[in-house]
Amino acid sequence: MKIIVVGGAGFIGSAFVRELNKRGIRPLVVDLLTYAGRKENLKETDHDFIQADVRSEQIHDIIKDYSPDVVINFAAETHVDRSIYKPQDFITTNVLGAVNLLEASRKFGFKYIHISTDEVYGEECGDENSPLRPSSPYSASKASADLFVKAYVRTYGINAILVRPSNNYGPRQFPEKLIPKAIIRTLLGMHVPVYGDGKAERDWIFVEDTARIVFDVMRKAEWKGEAYNIPGGQRYNVLEILKMLEEVSGKEVRIKFVSDRPGHDRRYCMITRMKYEVTPFKEGLRKTYKWYLNNRWWWEPLITDKFFVEDEPWLAVKGK
Ligand SMILES: NC(=O)c1ccc[n+]([C@@H]2O[C@H](COP(=O)([O-])OP(=O)(O)OC[C@H]3O[C@@H](n4cnc5c(N)ncnc54)[C@H](O)[C@@H]3O)[C@@H](O)[C@H]2O)c1
């Protein structure tokens, strides 16, 4: 099977490349290598690589030359705080980039897997057919792309599916996200900023589980625009996670409450029609902690990033 992994140098995309390698598949990775995409994430994997923007015409040339059976799209701007601060790239990459791939699918006839998110359902507990109720510019951009996928299947008859994982955690996640941020700041003896009352709840899934389940979905899909939810079935709020991090690390986690994220959803929660096993959260957290502890070379060059040291990046919007 010939597969192009767009956004394969990011956190989940690189885990998916590892999953493909386990199954004996060497994919072509296409990635712009933004701040979140790093060649280091693909270390010791078997792949070809082209640096390109999902929004560009170049993508069509790459697809035409490679003639893939499947294109899977992980490429996105993914950090909600950044989407509050500056939504433009979220709209161009997450919506127009996806539409660019849908156009390519019309032209070249490959099967398209669009990676969406549980955030499109908003705070309501969603099954695959629940209404979309996005709250942030990030989730609005993801929901928009989902609607285009469905519209292209219906209008042009392309083969495509939507996959909606819940909050992923694990090795190689950029340290702006809660779990790596909390681990690294704790290792450095810094406080961990916690939004609002710390009770915002998420459904958590270990990234290697997501990669495996996405592969299984790819084998079973009907390619009629249907969605596949991938929850981990383990819901914890921020304070509960930080408590578990103390247990797993044996270190004190110093919490600093900061003002809440604007429009912050109190919870995400999904139901799925699929059956699968997942890594128990504490075990996954232990693996993740160990990985960051043993791979300082991966994150140390990132700790000067201003978004990592700032507690509340969106405050710039309010002129503070
Ligand atoms: N991380 C999560 O918890 C989570 C949960 C549900 C869904 N998702 C979705 O999964 C996908 C992957 O998320 P992630 O956490 O791995 O993100 P990430 O931020 O770690 O990686 C995104 C990747 O996309 C690439 N990229 C960004 N803009 C691009 C462009 N214009 N052209 C080409 N490549 C570009 C980046 O270089 C990076 O490699 C996203 O679609 C995200 O919305 C993530």
The ligand as a Gaussian input file, in Angstrom:
#p B3LYP/6-31G(d) Opt

LIG

0 1
 N       -2.870000      16.234000      19.897000
 C       -4.127000      15.960000      20.208000
 O       -4.448000      15.771000      21.385000
 C       -5.175000      15.853000      19.134000
 C       -6.441000      15.380000      19.485000
 C       -7.409000      15.237000      18.480000
 C       -7.102000      15.566000      17.187000
 N       -5.870000      16.045000      16.858000
 C       -5.603000      16.351000      15.460000
 O       -4.581000      15.470000      15.042000
 C       -3.761000      16.093000      14.056000
 C       -2.311000      16.051000      14.491000
 O       -2.180000      16.695000      15.756000
 P       -0.775000      16.765000      16.496000
 O       -1.060000      16.895000      17.938000
 O        0.110000      15.690000      16.013000
 O       -0.250000      18.172000      15.966000
 P        1.206000      18.793000      15.907000
 O        1.002000      20.255000      16.125000
 O        2.149000      18.048000      16.792000
 O        1.664000      18.512000      14.405000
 C        1.099000      19.157000      13.309000
 C        1.981000      18.866000      12.120000
 O        1.418000      19.524000      10.978000
 C        2.464000      20.194000      10.272000
 N        1.882000      21.349000       9.581000
 C        1.315000      22.451000      10.120000
 N        0.919000      23.298000       9.158000
 C        1.241000      22.713000       7.967000
 C        1.068000      23.091000       6.622000
 N        0.506000      24.263000       6.303000
 N        1.483000      22.242000       5.667000
 C        2.066000      21.057000       5.978000
 N        2.275000      20.642000       7.245000
 C        1.851000      21.472000       8.238000
 C        3.443000      20.620000      11.354000
 O        4.732000      20.906000      10.826000
 C        3.410000      19.403000      12.268000
 O        4.335000      18.433000      11.836000
 C       -4.311000      17.512000      13.904000
 O       -5.190000      17.529000      12.819000
 C       -5.088000      17.746000      15.186000
 O       -6.130000      18.673000      14.977000
 C       -4.896000      16.197000      17.817000

